[in-house]
């Protein structure tokens, strides 16, 4: 029971993190291709959250593979 819950939560967080990183990439490409290119500015909090998302995805992939 607890193992199923942990598996479900880790999968949910992995999918959520993947969606957030894909959104960041789309926003980056959109800002890069705009005329003139827009500068992307992030607060320290947002950078920390994206860093946690990215590190979680990398860790998840390492343990799954």
N, CA, C and O atoms as a DFTB+ gen file, in Angstrom:
260 C
 N C O
     1  1       0.823      -1.200       0.000
     2  2       0.000       0.000       0.000
     3  2       0.867       1.265       0.000
     4  3       0.676       2.155      -0.829
     5  1       1.810       1.333       0.928
     6  2       2.683       2.508       1.004
     7  2       3.583       2.603      -0.221
     8  3       3.880       3.696      -0.702
     9  1       4.014       1.446      -0.720
    10  2       4.869       1.441      -1.909
    11  2       4.113       1.970      -3.130
    12  3       4.684       2.686      -3.952
    13  1       2.843       1.622      -3.248
    14  2       2.032       2.133      -4.354
    15  2       1.855       3.639      -4.255
    16  3       1.887       4.341      -5.266
    17  1       1.670       4.133      -3.048
    18  2       1.516       5.572      -2.839
    19  2       2.792       6.323      -3.204
    20  3       2.737       7.374      -3.842
    21  1       3.925       5.789      -2.806
    22  2       5.210       6.422      -3.121
    23  2       5.448       6.412      -4.629
    24  3       5.924       7.400      -5.189
    25  1       5.121       5.306      -5.284
    26  2       5.265       5.220      -6.737
    27  2       4.363       6.225      -7.431
    28  3       4.781       6.892      -8.378
    29  1       3.131       6.335      -6.965
    30  2       2.178       7.282      -7.546
    31  2       2.662       8.724      -7.367
    32  3       2.627       9.513      -8.311
    33  1       3.108       9.062      -6.173
    34  2       3.572      10.436      -5.918
    35  2       4.825      10.767      -6.720
    36  3       4.939      11.866      -7.264
    37  1       5.758       9.836      -6.799
    38  2       6.976      10.117      -7.563
    39  2       6.672      10.264      -9.051
    40  3       7.284      11.089      -9.729
    41  1       5.740       9.478      -9.557
    42  2       5.341       9.616     -10.963
    43  2       4.638      10.943     -11.205
    44  3       4.878      11.602     -12.217
    45  1       3.772      11.334     -10.281
    46  2       3.068      12.610     -10.397
    47  2       4.045      13.779     -10.398
    48  3       3.929      14.686     -11.223
    49  1       4.996      13.761      -9.488
    50  2       5.970      14.850      -9.413
    51  2       6.852      14.864     -10.654
    52  3       7.220      15.935     -11.136
    53  1       7.195      13.696     -11.175
    54  2       8.014      13.633     -12.389
    55  2       7.266      14.226     -13.576
    56  3       7.847      14.980     -14.356
    57  1       5.993      13.898     -13.720
    58  2       5.201      14.443     -14.829
    59  2       5.035      15.951     -14.661
    60  3       5.175      16.701     -15.627
    61  1       4.741      16.394     -13.455
    62  2       4.587      17.819     -13.174
    63  2       5.881      18.573     -13.477
    64  3       5.852      19.648     -14.076
    65  1       6.997      18.016     -13.067
    66  2       8.297      18.644     -13.322
    67  2       8.602      18.694     -14.815
    68  3       9.132      19.688     -15.311
    69  1       8.272      17.635     -15.519
    70  2       8.503      17.594     -16.964
    71  2       7.681      18.662     -17.682
    72  3       8.178      19.339     -18.582
    73  1       6.432      18.804     -17.280
    74  2       5.580      19.834     -17.885
    75  2       6.136      21.226     -17.616
    76  3       6.128      22.079     -18.503
    77  1       6.616      21.459     -16.404
    78  2       7.179      22.768     -16.062
    79  2       8.434      23.071     -16.882
    80  3       8.611      24.199     -17.341
    81  1       9.298      22.085     -17.068
    82  2      10.522      22.288     -17.846
    83  2      10.184      22.490     -19.322
    84  3      10.809      23.312     -19.992
    85  1       9.203      21.748     -19.834
    86  2       8.781      21.943     -21.233
    87  2       8.228      23.351     -21.412
    88  3       8.499      24.001     -22.422
    89  1       7.463      23.821     -20.451
    90  2       6.927      25.193     -20.510
    91  2       8.065      26.217     -20.518
    92  3       8.012      27.197     -21.261
    93  1       9.088      25.993     -19.699
    94  2      10.242      26.887     -19.680
    95  2      10.939      26.904     -21.036
    96  3      11.322      27.971     -21.515
    97  1      11.109      25.755     -21.654
    98  2      11.766      25.671     -22.956
    99  2      10.947      26.383     -24.021
   100  3      11.500      27.100     -24.855
   101  1       9.624      26.189     -23.999
   102  2       8.752      26.856     -24.969
   103  2       8.815      28.371     -24.786
   104  3       8.889      29.105     -25.772
   105  1       8.786      28.846     -23.552
   106  2       8.888      30.285     -23.294
   107  2      10.235      30.838     -23.749
   108  3      10.311      31.954     -24.264
   109  1      11.300      30.056     -23.559
   110  2      12.626      30.493     -23.986
   111  2      12.697      30.621     -25.504
   112  3      13.183      31.623     -26.030
   113  1      12.210      29.602     -26.198
   114  2      12.228      29.638     -27.664
   115  2      11.350      30.767     -28.175
   116  3      11.712      31.448     -29.135
   117  1      10.204      30.971     -27.546
   118  2       9.311      32.051     -27.942
   119  2       9.973      33.416     -27.752
   120  3       9.869      34.284     -28.618
   121  1      10.648      33.603     -26.625
   122  2      11.337      34.865     -26.377
   123  2      12.506      35.050     -27.336
   124  3      12.798      36.172     -27.752
   125  1      13.166      33.970     -27.683
   126  2      14.315      34.040     -28.582
   127  2      13.891      34.377     -30.009
   128  3      14.598      35.100     -30.712
   129  1      12.756      33.864     -30.436
   130  2      12.307      34.071     -31.805
   131  2      11.484      35.345     -31.992
   132  3      11.160      35.701     -33.125
   133  1      11.140      36.035     -30.908
   134  2      10.369      37.271     -31.048
   135  2      11.246      38.357     -31.665
   136  3      12.474      38.286     -31.616
   137  1      10.601      39.348     -32.239
   138  2      11.341      40.406     -32.910
   139  2      11.036      41.734     -32.238
   140  3       9.916      42.219     -32.394
   141  1      11.922      42.341     -31.524
   142  2      13.272      41.915     -31.137
   143  2      13.210      40.874     -30.023
   144  3      12.208      40.784     -29.313
   145  1      14.271      40.091     -29.866
   146  2      14.273      39.070     -28.819
   147  2      14.057      39.689     -27.439
   148  3      14.625      40.732     -27.115
   149  1      13.231      39.030     -26.637
   150  2      12.928      39.512     -25.287
   151  2      13.885      38.893     -24.289
   152  3      14.283      37.735     -24.416
   153  1      14.246      39.687     -23.294
   154  2      15.097      39.179     -22.232
   155  2      14.229      38.457     -21.209
   156  3      13.206      38.983     -20.770
   157  1      14.644      37.250     -20.832
   158  2      13.907      36.504     -19.818
   159  2      14.524      36.799     -18.466
   160  3      15.727      36.626     -18.268
   161  1      13.698      37.244     -17.542
   162  2      14.173      37.545     -16.191
   163  2      13.412      36.685     -15.202
   164  3      12.186      36.593     -15.257
   165  1      14.148      36.053     -14.295
   166  2      13.554      35.191     -13.286
   167  2      14.001      35.645     -11.911
   168  3      15.127      36.109     -11.729
   169  1      13.111      35.505     -10.952
   170  2      13.486      35.793      -9.568
   171  2      14.288      34.615      -9.020
   172  3      14.336      33.548      -9.632
   173  1      14.901      34.814      -7.889
   174  2      15.679      33.739      -7.277
   175  2      14.793      32.546      -6.938
   176  3      15.213      31.396      -7.063
   177  1      13.571      32.826      -6.509
   178  2      12.635      31.756      -6.149
   179  2      12.285      30.894      -7.363
   180  3      12.264      29.667      -7.268
   181  1      12.013      31.527      -8.492
   182  2      11.656      30.787      -9.707
   183  2      12.846      29.972     -10.199
   184  3      12.679      28.828     -10.622
   185  1      14.030      30.542     -10.150
   186  2      15.225      29.792     -10.556
   187  2      15.438      28.574      -9.666
   188  3      15.824      27.510     -10.150
   189  1      15.190      28.724      -8.372
   190  2      15.323      27.604      -7.448
   191  2      14.311      26.517      -7.767
   192  3      14.646      25.332      -7.755
   193  1      13.072      26.911      -8.053
   194  2      12.031      25.934      -8.371
   195  2      12.373      25.187      -9.659
   196  3      12.253      23.963      -9.708
   197  1      12.794      25.901     -10.696
   198  2      13.172      25.232     -11.946
   199  2      14.384      24.323     -11.735
   200  3      14.461      23.247     -12.328
   201  1      15.312      24.740     -10.913
   202  2      16.463      23.896     -10.601
   203  2      16.053      22.621      -9.888
   204  3      16.581      21.547     -10.180
   205  1      15.113      22.729      -8.952
   206  2      14.612      21.542      -8.259
   207  2      13.874      20.617      -9.222
   208  3      14.029      19.397      -9.157
   209  1      13.068      21.197     -10.118
   210  2      12.376      20.386     -11.113
   211  2      13.367      19.619     -11.980
   212  3      13.219      18.417     -12.199
   213  1      14.371      20.326     -12.466
   214  2      15.356      19.693     -13.343
   215  2      16.151      18.621     -12.610
   216  3      16.388      17.546     -13.162
   217  1      16.564      18.894     -11.381
   218  2      17.316      17.886     -10.629
   219  2      16.445      16.684     -10.301
   220  3      16.940      15.558     -10.276
   221  1      15.156      16.898     -10.050
   222  2      14.259      15.769      -9.791
   223  2      14.112      14.895     -11.033
   224  3      14.144      13.668     -10.942
   225  1      13.950      15.529     -12.189
   226  2      13.806      14.750     -13.429
   227  2      15.064      13.937     -13.689
   228  3      14.976      12.761     -14.044
   229  1      16.224      14.538     -13.519
   230  2      17.490      13.815     -13.742
   231  2      17.612      12.653     -12.764
   232  3      17.977      11.546     -13.161
   233  1      17.310      12.891     -11.490
   234  2      17.387      11.829     -10.480
   235  2      16.382      10.725     -10.781
   236  3      16.705       9.542     -10.665
   237  1      15.183      11.098     -11.161
   238  2      14.149      10.117     -11.503
   239  2      14.603       9.245     -12.662
   240  3      14.444       8.025     -12.624
   241  1      15.164       9.863     -13.686
   242  2      15.637       9.090     -14.851
   243  2      16.794       8.164     -14.502
   244  3      16.882       7.056     -15.032
   245  1      17.683       8.608     -13.612
   246  2      18.798       7.771     -13.215
   247  2      18.302       6.511     -12.490
   248  3      18.783       5.408     -12.745
   249  1      17.344       6.691     -11.594
   250  2      16.856       5.545     -10.835
   251  2      15.935       4.650     -11.655
   252  3      15.864       3.450     -11.393
   253  1      15.234       5.196     -12.634
   254  2      14.357       4.375     -13.473
   255  2      15.185       3.571     -14.468
   256  3      14.889       2.404     -14.724
   257  1      16.209       4.184     -15.022
   258  2      17.028       3.484     -16.022
   259  2      18.032       2.619     -15.297
   260  3      18.831       1.934     -15.936
